[in-house]
Amino acid sequence: MALLLGASAASARDDWRPGPGWDRDIDVRCESRGYGYNLCQVDIGRGGRVDLVDQTSGSDCIEGRTWGYNRAGVWVDNGCAGVFRIERRWADDRHGGYRDDDRRGDYRDDDRRGDWRPGNDFDQRIVVRCGSQNFHYNLCQVDTGRGSDVRLSRQISGSACVEGRTWGWNRAGIWVDRGCDAEFVVDRRWR
């Protein structure tokens, strides 16, 4: 019975498609504040792409070094700020969801091909404060990369911060809940 339910759930995920009007171009403003890393979350979809259409910062915006994108959204770093055009597409094939032009090498963050890498300064230790306000869930955006590690370094709240219960992390960032407020050390690594 469990095997049948698992197969049914996997099939439902494969068949899911966004609603009408989803496949359209949208513009998103994203900026690196204080020359720090920032991830602007936006669903790019399978087969989508992103281009810088208006640089609004005095610092250079160089794709792959000070800006890029992945399935979580658009990221900027080292003072880059701009308006990014997201060509949202939902590829309809069953072979990983890539359009023909993606196979040319235009797709910039396909972990399976491994062709995209962050800049040289990505592998570093950073400290991030993340707090649950009014005892609600909160996601603090930080790209942890592949092979990174996150640990609690200093609890600030009176509410307990227990990994897996009131805090945790994934590729999109660090999450907190139920009043947990703390500083976290992120050892960013890209493997």
C-alpha positions in Angstrom: 0.0 0.0 0.0 2.8 2.5 0.9 4.6 1.7 -2.3 1.5 2.4 -4.3 0.9 5.7 -2.5 4.6 6.7 -3.1 4.3 6.0 -6.8 1.1 7.9 -7.0 2.6 11.0 -5.2 5.7 10.9 -7.5 3.4 10.8 -10.6 1.4 13.7 -9.3 4.6 15.8 -8.9 5.7 15.0 -12.4 2.3 16.0 -13.8 2.0 19.3 -12.0 2.1 22.4 -14.2 1.7 26.1 -13.3 -1.6 27.8 -14.2 -2.4 29.9 -17.3 -0.4 33.1 -17.7 2.6 31.7 -15.8 4.8 31.5 -18.9 5.6 35.2 -19.2 8.5 37.6 -18.8 8.7 39.5 -15.5 11.2 42.0 -14.2 12.7 41.7 -10.7 14.9 44.3 -8.9 17.7 42.7 -6.8 20.5 44.5 -5.0 23.5 43.6 -2.9 23.3 45.8 0.3 26.6 46.7 2.0 28.4 44.7 -0.7 26.9 41.5 0.8 25.3 38.5 -0.8 21.6 38.6 -1.4 19.2 36.1 -2.9 16.0 37.5 -4.4 13.6 34.6 -4.4 11.5 34.1 -7.6 10.3 31.0 -9.3 12.1 30.8 -12.6 10.6 27.5 -13.6 12.1 24.6 -15.6 13.6 26.0 -18.8 13.6 29.7 -17.8 16.4 32.1 -18.1 17.5 35.4 -16.6 19.2 38.5 -18.2 20.4 41.7 -16.6 18.4 44.5 -18.4 19.3 47.6 -16.2 22.3 47.8 -13.9 21.5 50.3 -11.2 24.7 50.1 -9.2 28.1 51.8 -9.6 29.7 48.4 -8.9 30.1 46.0 -11.8 27.4 43.3 -12.4 29.2 40.4 -14.0 27.3 37.2 -14.5 28.8 34.3 -12.6 30.9 36.6 -10.4 28.6 39.2 -8.9 25.2 38.0 -10.1 23.6 34.8 -11.2 20.5 32.6 -10.8 19.4 29.2 -9.8 16.2 27.5 -9.1 15.7 29.5 -5.9 15.9 32.9 -7.7 18.4 35.7 -8.6 21.5 36.3 -6.5 23.7 39.3 -6.3 27.0 40.1 -4.5 29.8 42.6 -4.1 27.6 45.7 -4.6 25.8 44.6 -7.8 22.3 45.9 -8.2 19.9 45.9 -11.1 16.7 44.9 -12.8 16.7 41.4 -14.1 14.3 40.1 -16.8 13.1 36.6 -16.0 11.9 34.6 -19.0 9.7 32.2 -17.1 9.1 29.0 -19.0 7.9 25.6 -18.0 9.4 23.0 -20.3 7.1 20.2 -21.0 9.4 17.3 -21.8 10.1 14.4 -19.4 13.9 14.5 -19.7 14.8 17.1 -17.0 12.6 19.9 -18.3 15.1 21.7 -20.7 14.3 23.5 -23.9 16.4 22.9 -27.0 18.3 26.2 -26.5 19.3 25.1 -23.0 21.2 22.2 -24.5 23.3 24.7 -26.5 24.8 25.8 -23.1 22.7 28.9 -22.5 21.3 27.5 -19.2 23.5 28.7 -16.5 22.8 26.6 -13.4 22.2 23.0 -14.2 23.7 21.0 -11.3 23.6 17.8 -13.4 25.9 19.2 -16.0 28.0 21.1 -13.4 28.9 24.0 -15.8 28.1 26.9 -13.4 30.3 27.8 -10.5 30.2 30.8 -8.1 33.0 33.3 -7.9 36.3 32.6 -6.1 35.2 34.3 -2.9 32.1 32.1 -2.4 33.9 29.6 -0.2 34.1 31.5 3.0 32.7 31.6 6.5 29.8 34.1 7.1 27.6 34.9 10.1 23.9 35.4 9.6 21.3 36.5 12.2 17.9 35.0 11.7 14.9 35.5 14.0 11.3 34.2 14.3 9.2 37.3 14.8 6.0 36.8 16.9 6.7 33.1 17.0 6.2 32.7 13.2 8.2 30.8 10.6 10.9 33.0 8.9 13.3 32.1 6.1 16.5 34.1 6.0 17.9 34.0 2.5 21.5 32.9 2.1 22.9 30.7 -0.6 24.6 27.9 1.3 25.8 26.2 -1.9 26.6 22.5 -2.3 28.7 21.0 0.5 28.2 23.8 3.0 27.5 23.5 6.7 25.4 25.7 9.0 25.6 25.7 12.8 24.1 27.8 15.6 26.8 30.0 17.1 24.9 32.3 19.5 21.3 32.1 20.7 19.8 35.5 21.2 16.2 34.6 22.1 14.7 33.3 25.3 12.9 30.7 23.3 14.8 27.5 22.6 16.6 27.1 19.2 16.6 23.3 18.5 17.9 22.1 15.1 15.2 20.3 13.2 12.4 21.7 15.4 12.8 25.5 15.6 15.6 26.0 13.1 17.2 24.4 10.1 18.7 25.1 6.7 18.6 24.2 3.1 19.9 25.6 -0.2 17.6 28.7 0.0 18.7 29.7 3.5 18.2 29.3 7.2 14.7 28.9 8.7 13.6 29.7 12.2 10.2 29.2 14.0 8.5 29.4 17.4 10.5 32.4 18.7 14.0 31.2 17.9 16.4 34.1 17.2 20.1 33.4 16.8 23.4 34.0 15.0 24.4 31.2 12.7 27.8 30.4 11.2 27.6 29.3 7.5 30.7 27.6 6.2 30.0 28.1 2.5 31.5 25.5 0.2 30.8 24.7 -3.4 31.7 21.1 -4.3 
